[in-house]
Amino acid sequence: MYLTIDGVEKSFDHNANQVKVLDDIHLEVEKGQFVSIVGPSGCGKSTLLYLIAGLEKPTKGNIWIAGNKVTKPGPDRVVVFQEAGLFPWLTVLENVMYGLRLKKMCKEKATEKALNVLKMVHLSRYASSYPHQLSGGMKQRVAIARALVMEPDILLMDEPFAALDEQTRMVLHKELLEIWRKTKVTIFFVTHNIREAVLLSEKIIVFATRPGKMKAAFSVPTMQDGVMPDSVTLNLEQRILSILQEEIEKVLKEEMGDEYNFKTNPIHHDTSGDMGSHI
């Protein structure tokens, strides 16, 4: 197995107390797999991503990549955050080249690599533009290009499309899937959006809350044309939603006690269009 998370726990100090954020996480990810993590706010999804990146260290347990223990950040892992975090004084091309230049790559080769990746995210025409001249979706594509140009083995994405409008998000979903299929990079994707996870992933991990732990795992059916029937996506969304509703109810009951009355609101699906629904 390429990525192995073995009994990982993580606690932080808070007001002289230890607060456990993650509890006994065991997860295996194959090389080239697209895995999404969904769960309530505060369940440790992003913390797990930072542990894989080497930006945080586990309190207990270990993370292994290709047989090597993760102890610090490395060039094999690159993080794409919710905010693009571009340097406003650099052009699009210069932003994408930045990591390569830090690695002392010559300007000519770095330029060539950066331009090739910009083609992949359909931003070649904007190579000489500055971040303030770009839309939110374009900025996020630059951030993805900046990550991909480093040729990481694992792309760690922390809610990269959360701040974007629905139309832009749909476009970037399609582009991300195209990039993933071309590069075969392993993607570890954190999101609150159930539909986003279903549309993008091969595997979905649902986290329970406080402390975060794995509650369920789902394999997403792969269709030859890459498009799943609505009935399949809706069924999977409903199953994930029902688990998350249970977790959200726990949190709200803890915070509000008997004052909170949680009512489920299942995704509506009209079966009248399904073949054989009235047979």
C-alpha positions in Angstrom: 0.0 0.0 0.0 1.3 3.4 -0.9 0.0 5.6 1.9 -0.6 4.0 5.3 -2.0 5.8 8.4 -1.4 3.5 11.3 -3.2 4.2 14.6 -2.7 8.0 14.4 -4.0 10.2 17.2 -3.5 13.9 17.6 -4.0 16.1 20.6 -3.5 19.8 21.2 -3.0 21.9 24.3 -6.0 24.1 25.1 -6.3 26.0 28.4 -3.8 23.7 30.2 -5.8 20.7 29.0 -5.1 18.1 26.2 -7.9 18.2 23.6 -7.9 15.1 21.4 -8.6 16.0 17.7 -8.0 12.6 16.0 -8.5 9.2 17.6 -7.0 5.9 16.3 -7.1 6.6 12.5 -6.2 3.6 10.3 -6.3 4.2 6.6 -4.7 2.8 3.5 -4.5 4.6 0.1 -3.3 3.1 -3.1 -0.9 4.9 -5.4 -2.8 7.1 -7.9 -6.1 6.8 -5.9 -8.4 9.8 -5.4 -9.6 9.8 -1.7 -12.0 12.3 -0.1 -12.6 13.0 3.6 -16.0 14.4 4.6 -17.2 15.1 8.1 -18.6 17.8 10.4 -16.6 21.0 11.2 -14.0 20.4 13.8 -13.7 16.7 13.2 -10.0 16.8 12.3 -10.1 16.4 8.5 -7.7 19.2 7.9 -5.5 18.1 10.8 -5.1 14.7 9.2 -4.1 16.3 5.9 -1.5 18.4 7.7 -0.1 15.3 9.4 0.3 13.6 6.0 2.0 16.8 4.7 4.4 16.7 7.7 3.3 20.1 8.8 2.1 18.6 12.1 3.3 15.5 14.0 1.0 12.8 15.4 0.7 12.4 19.2 0.5 8.7 18.6 0.9 6.4 15.6 2.7 6.8 12.3 2.2 7.7 8.7 4.1 5.9 6.0 4.5 6.8 2.3 6.1 4.2 0.1 7.6 2.6 3.1 9.1 5.8 4.5 7.9 7.3 7.8 6.6 10.8 7.5 8.5 13.1 9.9 8.6 16.4 8.1 7.4 18.1 4.9 8.8 16.8 1.7 8.7 17.5 -2.1 6.7 14.3 -2.6 3.7 16.1 -0.9 2.2 19.4 -1.9 -0.7 21.2 -0.3 -3.4 23.2 -2.1 -5.3 25.3 0.5 -8.7 27.0 0.3 -7.1 30.3 -0.3 -4.9 30.4 -3.4 -2.1 32.3 -1.5 -0.5 33.7 -4.7 2.2 36.3 -4.5 0.5 39.5 -5.8 3.8 41.1 -7.0 4.5 38.1 -9.3 2.9 37.2 -12.6 1.0 33.9 -13.0 4.0 32.4 -14.7 6.4 33.6 -11.9 4.0 32.2 -9.2 4.0 28.8 -10.8 7.8 28.9 -11.3 8.5 30.0 -7.7 9.0 26.5 -6.2 11.2 25.4 -9.1 13.4 28.5 -8.7 13.8 27.8 -5.0 15.1 24.4 -6.0 17.7 26.2 -8.1 16.3 25.1 -11.4 17.6 27.2 -14.3 15.2 29.9 -15.5 14.8 28.4 -19.0 13.8 25.0 -17.8 11.6 26.3 -15.0 9.8 28.5 -17.5 9.2 25.6 -19.9 7.8 23.4 -17.1 5.6 26.1 -15.8 4.2 26.9 -19.2 3.4 23.2 -19.8 1.5 23.0 -16.5 -0.4 26.3 -17.3 -1.5 24.6 -20.5 -2.9 21.7 -18.4 -5.0 24.1 -16.4 -6.0 26.2 -19.4 -4.2 29.4 -18.3 -1.5 29.8 -20.9 -3.0 33.1 -22.2 -2.7 34.6 -18.7 0.9 33.7 -18.0 1.9 37.4 -17.8 -1.2 38.5 -15.8 -1.1 39.4 -12.1 -3.3 37.7 -9.5 -5.5 40.8 -9.0 -6.4 40.5 -12.7 -7.8 37.0 -12.3 -11.1 35.6 -11.1 -11.3 33.4 -8.0 -11.5 30.2 -10.1 -8.5 31.3 -12.1 -6.5 32.0 -9.0 -7.2 28.5 -7.7 -6.1 27.0 -11.0 -2.8 28.9 -10.6 -2.5 27.4 -7.1 -3.1 23.9 -8.5 -0.6 24.5 -11.3 2.0 25.7 -8.8 1.5 22.5 -6.9 1.6 20.2 -10.0 4.7 21.8 -11.4 6.6 20.3 -8.5 5.6 16.8 -9.7 4.4 15.6 -6.2 3.5 12.0 -5.6 0.6 13.2 -3.4 -1.6 16.2 -3.9 -3.2 17.3 -0.6 -6.2 19.5 -1.2 -7.8 21.3 1.8 -11.3 22.4 0.6 -9.8 24.1 -2.4 -13.1 25.0 -4.0 -15.1 26.0 -0.9 -15.1 29.7 -1.6 -16.1 29.4 -5.3 -19.5 29.8 -6.9 -21.3 26.6 -8.1 -20.6 27.1 -11.8 -16.9 27.7 -11.3 -16.7 24.8 -9.0 -18.2 22.5 -11.6 -15.7 23.6 -14.2 -12.8 23.0 -11.8 -14.2 19.6 -10.9 -13.9 18.6 -14.5 -10.4 20.0 -14.9 -9.2 18.4 -11.7 -10.4 15.0 -12.9 -8.7 15.5 -16.3 -5.4 16.4 -14.5 -5.7 13.4 -12.2 -6.2 11.0 -15.1 -3.3 12.5 -17.0 -0.8 12.7 -14.1 -1.9 9.6 -12.1 -1.1 11.7 -8.9 -2.5 10.4 -5.6 -5.1 13.0 -4.4 -6.1 13.3 -0.7 -9.1 15.7 -0.8 -10.8 17.4 2.2 -14.3 18.8 1.7 -17.6 19.5 3.5 -19.5 19.1 0.2 -20.9 15.5 -0.1 -21.8 15.8 -3.8 -18.3 17.1 -4.6 -16.8 14.0 -2.8 -19.1 11.7 -4.8 -18.4 13.3 -8.1 -14.6 13.3 -7.7 -13.5 10.4 -5.6 -12.8 6.7 -5.9 -13.1 6.3 -2.2 -14.9 8.4 0.5 -14.1 8.4 4.2 -16.7 9.8 6.5 -15.4 11.1 9.8 -17.2 11.1 13.2 -16.7 14.2 15.4 -15.0 15.1 18.6 -12.5 13.5 18.5 -12.4 12.7 14.8 -12.4 9.0 13.9 -13.4 7.0 10.8 -17.1 6.3 10.9 -17.6 4.8 7.4 -15.9 4.2 4.1 -17.5 4.1 0.7 -16.1 3.0 -2.7 -17.5 5.0 -5.6 -18.5 3.0 -8.7 -16.3 3.8 -11.7 -18.2 4.2 -15.0 -16.4 3.7 -18.3 -17.6 7.2 -19.6 -16.8 8.8 -16.2 -20.4 9.7 -15.6 -22.6 8.0 -13.0 -26.4 7.8 -13.3 -28.2 10.3 -11.0 -29.8 7.4 -9.1 -26.4 6.1 -8.1 -25.0 9.5 -7.0 -28.2 10.3 -5.1 -28.2 7.0 -3.3 -24.6 7.4 -2.2 -25.2 11.0 -1.2 -28.2 10.0 0.9 -26.2 7.3 2.7 -23.4 9.7 3.5 -25.8 12.4 4.6 -27.6 10.1 7.0 -24.3 9.4 8.7 -23.3 13.0 8.9 -26.7 14.0 10.3 -26.2 11.6 13.2 -22.9 13.2 13.9 -24.2 16.8 13.6 -27.0 15.9 16.0 -24.6 14.7 18.6 -22.7 18.0 18.5 -25.8 20.1 18.6 -27.3 18.1 21.5 -24.0 18.6 23.4 -24.1 22.3 22.9 -27.9 23.0 23.2 -29.2 20.2 25.3 -32.9 19.5 25.1 -33.6 22.9 23.5 -32.5 21.4 20.1 -34.9 19.2 18.1 -33.0 17.8 15.0 -35.1 16.8 12.1 -33.7 15.0 9.1 -34.1 16.4 5.7 -33.3 13.6 3.2 -32.3 14.4 -0.3 -35.5 14.2 -2.4 -35.4 11.9 -5.4 -38.3 11.6 -7.7 -38.3 8.0 -8.9 -40.9 8.7 -11.6 -38.1 8.9 -14.1 -36.5 5.6 -13.2 -37.1 2.8 -15.7 -39.3 0.1 -14.1 -40.3 2.2 -11.1 -44.0 1.4 -11.5 -43.6 -2.2 -12.5 
